Amino acid sequence: MEASLRRRALAELVGTAALVAVVVGSGIQAAELTQDSAVRLLANALATVLGLGVLIALLGPVSGAHFNPAVTLALWWTGRRDGTGPTPRDVAAYLPAQTAGAVGGAVLANALFAGPLVSLSTRDRSADHLWLAETVATGGLVLLVLGLGRTGQRHLAPVLVASYIGAAYWFTSSTSFANPAVTVGRVFSDTFAGIAPASVPPFVAAQLLGAGAGVALAAALFGRTRGVVQVPEAGTAPAPAPSQEVPT
C-alpha cells in the first residue's frame, strides 16, 4: 500500500496520539480504581500492550507505524545508503507529527477523565538508573524492529513489538518510555503516567543513545545490509541472503 507523505504523517500523528491516550488514560483509570502500585502498573502495561498491537496492525500498512522518533531515525540511518529507509523529507514530516500527536493524546486522556486539559506533570524521574533503563529499553526496541525487518518477520511486529513493550514495563525501572515523542507528551498530564518537564531532556538523551546502540547491535547480529537474513534449519549450513531488500 503506497500512501502520500501527508497521509503517512497523519497516520503517525493519529497513531501516536492514540498510543499516548491509552498510556495516560489507563494510568488515570488504574490510579482511580486502586492504591496498589503493582496493580496500577499491571493495568497500565496490559492496556498499552493491547492498544499498541492494534495500532501497529491498523496503521502499519499506511506509515510503517513508527509512532516513535527513535525508530524513525534508526530506520532512516540504516536505510539511507540504499534508499530503503525513510527519506529526510519523511523524517522531517514524521517527527513533528509524532510529537504533536503525543501531546494531543495526553490532552485527550485528561479530557476523558474530566481533568484539566493541560496539567504539567510534577512526577520527577531523574536518576541514573532510570536513564540506564531508558537506554536499555530503547536499544532493545530498535534492535527488535530492525531484526524483524532483516529476518523477514515484519508481519509479527504487532504482536512482538507490543509484547516487548509490555515486558519492558516490568523489567526496567523507568517502566520503558522508550520513545522521545511519548516522553514529551506525558509531560502534559500530572497523573500516574506523567513525567516532570525537567526530567525530559536526560530521558530523551538516553533514548537516543539507546537507539544508536540498537542500530549497532543489529548490524553486529544481522549485518549492515537490509537484505532478509535466512535463518537455517538445525543441522544445515546457513543460506546466503537473497538480493531483494526489505521495504521500510
TILUMNU-510596 format. One record per residue (C-alpha): residue number from 1; x, y, z. Coordinates in steps of 0.25 Angstrom, whole numbers. Layout:
<pts>
<NUM; <X; Y; Z>>;
...
</pts>
This chain:
<pts>
<1; <0; 0; 0>>;
<2; <6; 13; -5>>;
<3; <1; 26; 3>>;
<4; <5; 40; 1>>;
<5; <14; 47; 11>>;
<6; <2; 55; 16>>;
<7; <-6; 42; 19>>;
<8; <6; 35; 25>>;
<9; <9; 47; 34>>;
<10; <-5; 47; 38>>;
<11; <-5; 33; 42>>;
<12; <7; 35; 50>>;
<13; <0; 47; 57>>;
<14; <-12; 39; 60>>;
<15; <-5; 26; 64>>;
<16; <4; 33; 74>>;
<17; <-8; 41; 79>>;
<18; <-16; 28; 81>>;
<19; <-4; 22; 88>>;
<20; <-2; 33; 98>>;
<21; <-17; 33; 101>>;
<22; <-16; 19; 104>>;
<23; <-4; 20; 113>>;
<24; <-8; 32; 120>>;
<25; <-23; 29; 121>>;
<26; <-21; 15; 126>>;
<27; <-11; 21; 137>>;
<28; <-22; 30; 141>>;
<29; <-33; 19; 142>>;
<30; <-23; 10; 149>>;
<31; <-20; 21; 159>>;
<32; <-35; 24; 162>>;
<33; <-38; 9; 164>>;
<34; <-27; 4; 173>>;
<35; <-16; 9; 182>>;
<36; <-7; -3; 179>>;
<37; <5; 1; 171>>;
<38; <7; -13; 165>>;
<39; <-8; -14; 160>>;
<40; <-7; 0; 155>>;
<41; <6; -4; 147>>;
<42; <-1; -17; 142>>;
<43; <-13; -10; 137>>;
<44; <-5; 1; 130>>;
<45; <4; -9; 124>>;
<46; <-7; -18; 119>>;
<47; <-15; -7; 113>>;
<48; <-2; -2; 106>>;
<49; <1; -16; 100>>;
<50; <-13; -17; 94>>;
<51; <-14; -3; 89>>;
<52; <0; -3; 83>>;
<53; <-3; -16; 76>>;
<54; <-16; -11; 70>>;
<55; <-10; 2; 65>>;
<56; <2; -5; 58>>;
<57; <-7; -15; 51>>;
<58; <-16; -4; 47>>;
<59; <-7; 7; 43>>;
<60; <6; -1; 39>>;
<61; <1; -2; 24>>;
<62; <0; 13; 23>>;
<63; <12; 19; 30>>;
<64; <20; 7; 36>>;
<65; <14; 10; 50>>;
<66; <27; 16; 56>>;
<67; <20; 25; 66>>;
<68; <34; 28; 71>>;
<69; <45; 37; 67>>;
<70; <55; 28; 71>>;
<71; <50; 17; 62>>;
<72; <48; 27; 50>>;
<73; <63; 32; 52>>;
<74; <68; 17; 53>>;
<75; <61; 13; 40>>;
<76; <66; 26; 33>>;
<77; <80; 24; 37>>;
<78; <81; 9; 34>>;
<79; <74; 11; 20>>;
<80; <80; 24; 16>>;
<81; <90; 18; 6>>;
<82; <82; 8; -1>>;
<83; <69; 16; -1>>;
<84; <61; 6; 7>>;
<85; <58; 15; 19>>;
<86; <50; 28; 21>>;
<87; <55; 39; 13>>;
<88; <60; 52; 20>>;
<89; <47; 58; 16>>;
<90; <39; 47; 22>>;
<91; <47; 49; 35>>;
<92; <44; 64; 35>>;
<93; <29; 61; 34>>;
<94; <29; 49; 44>>;
<95; <36; 55; 56>>;
<96; <27; 67; 57>>;
<97; <15; 59; 55>>;
<98; <19; 48; 65>>;
<99; <22; 59; 76>>;
<100; <9; 67; 73>>;
<101; <1; 54; 73>>;
<102; <7; 50; 87>>;
<103; <3; 64; 93>>;
<104; <-11; 63; 87>>;
<105; <-12; 49; 93>>;
<106; <-9; 53; 107>>;
<107; <-19; 65; 106>>;
<108; <-30; 55; 101>>;
<109; <-27; 46; 112>>;
<110; <-28; 57; 122>>;
<111; <-42; 61; 116>>;
<112; <-47; 47; 116>>;
<113; <-46; 47; 131>>;
<114; <-51; 61; 133>>;
<115; <-37; 67; 137>>;
<116; <-31; 80; 133>>;
<117; <-28; 79; 118>>;
<118; <-13; 82; 121>>;
<119; <-7; 80; 134>>;
<120; <8; 79; 135>>;
<121; <14; 67; 142>>;
<122; <21; 68; 155>>;
<123; <26; 54; 155>>;
<124; <41; 55; 156>>;
<125; <48; 43; 148>>;
<126; <62; 48; 150>>;
<127; <72; 37; 154>>;
<128; <84; 30; 148>>;
<129; <77; 16; 148>>;
<130; <65; 22; 141>>;
<131; <74; 27; 130>>;
<132; <81; 14; 128>>;
<133; <67; 7; 128>>;
<134; <63; 16; 116>>;
<135; <75; 13; 109>>;
<136; <73; -2; 110>>;
<137; <58; -1; 107>>;
<138; <60; 7; 94>>;
<139; <72; -1; 90>>;
<140; <64; -13; 91>>;
<141; <52; -7; 83>>;
<142; <61; -2; 72>>;
<143; <68; -16; 71>>;
<144; <55; -23; 70>>;
<145; <49; -14; 59>>;
<146; <62; -15; 51>>;
<147; <63; -30; 54>>;
<148; <49; -33; 49>>;
<149; <51; -26; 36>>;
<150; <65; -33; 34>>;
<151; <59; -47; 37>>;
<152; <47; -45; 28>>;
<153; <37; -45; 40>>;
<154; <31; -31; 40>>;
<155; <17; -38; 40>>;
<156; <20; -41; 54>>;
<157; <22; -27; 58>>;
<158; <8; -24; 64>>;
<159; <10; -36; 74>>;
<160; <25; -35; 77>>;
<161; <27; -20; 78>>;
<162; <15; -19; 87>>;
<163; <20; -31; 95>>;
<164; <33; -25; 97>>;
<165; <28; -12; 102>>;
<166; <19; -20; 112>>;
<167; <31; -27; 117>>;
<168; <39; -15; 118>>;
<169; <29; -8; 127>>;
<170; <33; -19; 137>>;
<171; <48; -21; 135>>;
<172; <52; -7; 134>>;
<173; <52; 3; 146>>;
<174; <47; 14; 137>>;
<175; <35; 6; 132>>;
<176; <40; 7; 118>>;
<177; <36; 20; 112>>;
<178; <46; 17; 100>>;
<179; <40; 28; 92>>;
<180; <44; 43; 91>>;
<181; <31; 47; 86>>;
<182; <23; 40; 96>>;
<183; <32; 45; 107>>;
<184; <29; 59; 103>>;
<185; <14; 56; 102>>;
<186; <14; 50; 116>>;
<187; <19; 64; 122>>;
<188; <5; 69; 119>>;
<189; <-3; 60; 129>>;
<190; <0; 61; 144>>;
<191; <-4; 47; 147>>;
<192; <1; 33; 149>>;
<193; <8; 32; 135>>;
<194; <13; 47; 135>>;
<195; <28; 52; 135>>;
<196; <32; 65; 140>>;
<197; <38; 75; 129>>;
<198; <52; 75; 136>>;
<199; <53; 60; 135>>;
<200; <50; 60; 120>>;
<201; <64; 64; 114>>;
<202; <72; 53; 120>>;
<203; <61; 43; 117>>;
<204; <61; 47; 102>>;
<205; <77; 47; 102>>;
<206; <77; 33; 108>>;
<207; <66; 28; 98>>;
<208; <75; 34; 86>>;
<209; <87; 27; 92>>;
<210; <79; 14; 93>>;
<211; <75; 15; 79>>;
<212; <89; 17; 74>>;
<213; <93; 4; 82>>;
<214; <81; -3; 76>>;
<215; <86; 0; 62>>;
<216; <100; -4; 65>>;
<217; <95; -17; 71>>;
<218; <86; -20; 59>>;
<219; <98; -18; 50>>;
<220; <106; -28; 58>>;
<221; <96; -38; 59>>;
<222; <89; -37; 45>>;
<223; <100; -30; 36>>;
<224; <99; -16; 31>>;
<225; <91; -19; 19>>;
<226; <76; -19; 19>>;
<227; <74; -32; 11>>;
<228; <66; -42; 18>>;
<229; <75; -52; 26>>;
<230; <72; -66; 24>>;
<231; <71; -74; 37>>;
<232; <76; -88; 35>>;
<233; <69; -100; 40>>;
<234; <76; -108; 51>>;
<235; <88; -116; 45>>;
<236; <88; -109; 32>>;
<237; <98; -99; 27>>;
<238; <94; -84; 26>>;
<239; <88; -80; 13>>;
<240; <93; -67; 6>>;
<241; <84; -55; 8>>;
<242; <75; -52; -5>>;
<243; <77; -39; -12>>;
<244; <64; -33; -10>>;
<245; <62; -22; 0>>;
<246; <52; -22; 12>>;
<247; <43; -10; 10>>;
<248; <42; 1; 21>>;
</pts>
